[in-house]
Amino acid sequence: MSQKDEVVPIWNSVTTTALTVNTAVEDAEKLPTPEGPTDSHVLSQVEQDEKGLIQKAGDTPDITDVGWNNPADHTEQLIAGLSNEDLWMLIRRFDKQVYNVKAVPEAPLQNLDLTRADDDEFSPDKLRATIERFYTTIFVKLTSFVKHIARLRSWKETRRTSVFCAVYSIAWLLDLLVPTFFAVLIALVVYPPCRAVMFPPAPIALVDKETGGVQKPKAGVLGSHDSVTGAPQNFKGEAAEQEASNLVAGVASVAVGSAAGKHDQGVPDDAPLEDTVPDATDLVSHTADAQSKAHGQVPSDHHDKTRQPMKKSVMDGANMLMQIIADITDSWEKIENALSPTRPFPRLTPRLRLAAVLVPACLLSACTPLYIFSKVAGLGVGFGFFGDPIIQRGLSILNRDFPHWQKIFELQKQRDSSLLRGIPTNAQLTLTLLRIGEANASPLPPPPTSRTEPPSRPASLNHEELTLGATSEEIHEAASAQPTHQQQGPQLSPETPPKKNFASRVIGFFRGTTATGVESKQAIDRMRAVVGSRHAKNRVGVLRPKGRTETPVGPVDFDARYKGAHGAVVIDSTQEPPVLYFTTDIPQGGDLYVGHRKKGSVLFSIPVTDIREMRKLGGMGWKGKLVVGWAIGGKEVVDGLLIKGKDPKQSYQLTAMGMRNQLFNRLIAIDGQVWASF
């Protein structure tokens, strides 16, 4: 019997086994009885065996405040099975990632909403957010993996490296390297405890990627375990997020627009300073023109016909890069959430699905000689190199007969995909957690904010559990903060102010002049708003002193302005469906009913069910924020929110909202809309 005759029945039995396992997986954990347009709506209503503070509060029908003013004081878990720090990290990154959503009529093929729309518009700020998300989601994990490999190769952890070396040697002698590789993957997928045994965790910044030993973190102190630099942080994940932000800010001319925050969320049409402040993204081209003038040449802006085409090519390439990075990050997050699911999503089914694919691959690799693999690989390389006429002909036929055939290979857009169906990205997971809070009438509180500098002290470290091949003294010395040495030379006393040179005086003069101009612009806007200017009304109150808190601050009423009028935007959940309205008569004592407000105080109201689009808006536009951040140190820009309903006339722009993200999160989770992200 030939090798081909031997392989065919084996392959048939393998595929039959895979189909059987997959069918068993589908029946293992079916969706519960509640109904909804997507799995996220359904799972948010499922009764859990273990309950956190949010689920326990759902026993009462009234809206429960579970600590909106002091979320960091909670010691009890808000969501069962998820630490509060992990929950806050998810919400904090959700606020940065999602800022423009629209309701769509049908659920996506994967039956989870908040998917990215195909016509997603490009902007430098969106590229910035995508790169930061890629860094915190993938790059940090890849860095940890590289340092794990360095630890294994260093032989500093002798026992663990010896076991890996022995297994590899035996598999090599028996020609079972590929099956062994798949077997290890199956073990890591199916049995999570073996992950910590094979790859014991260690702070990323504490491991030297060259030697695999202990190193001094780049930040000078081990203030965090999950960041590349080890910088201190007040809350989990903040150090990695700051690293990502600094990475984008350090990119040169291609990322100037991203570093400056251009198209920050959404720029209002009437944003001040947009027309008067020069565009920072033109800095590079203007500098090149100045260089040409200095050499007696004609600036490119006057005659160069390549500038706009090349600029368009760069923007198109950046848009494509953004889409690719977003797709890779989405897939990575889905795989992570499949390997380590978070309730209420099924915990066993995703791992069994992955195992149903890996087991047949392991069996097939064990039964197939290496000679066949090498021949197939050689045939593929040769066909890809020399078979272009056949490939192009086949692609033209597919494009003609099946215009959308590429969608078949996008697993995230297949209804019957056995691997990714029902597995959320982090944004979809966060939306489901927000819906759990709404389903239990206890909205999730906002994550605590870092108003103070994180302390420069080592994070808690259990030296006994670290297997880095170093003593506890060496680990403690590397993790501790570097001592501050006195600098050589004369030292200025705290009372002696530093001397200012001519350049610093000039810069200070212009900073003061700019600050005065901004303040004058705000005063003029207030006067113009009094006499009825629509644009001026939308700019009143967008600049306020830092650290000042407004009242009310949620969870049912939020301080805001509408057409310049100060008041509160209120969610009245006593009605069916719930109603969102703005009133200048701020509710007192918990009376939220819209009918109890003073006559003429309600400027608009809209059922939450009728909301079709929500878009976060920057308070002063990206240029205005640059000016305020440079010239006015004691004030901050307060952003707004644009809400649109079914009727084109239902368009309401809320401004000066310190709790804008919290209102957005409540509205996106409170009802049954199916959202798409733009």
Disulfide bonds with the S-S distance in Angstrom:
none
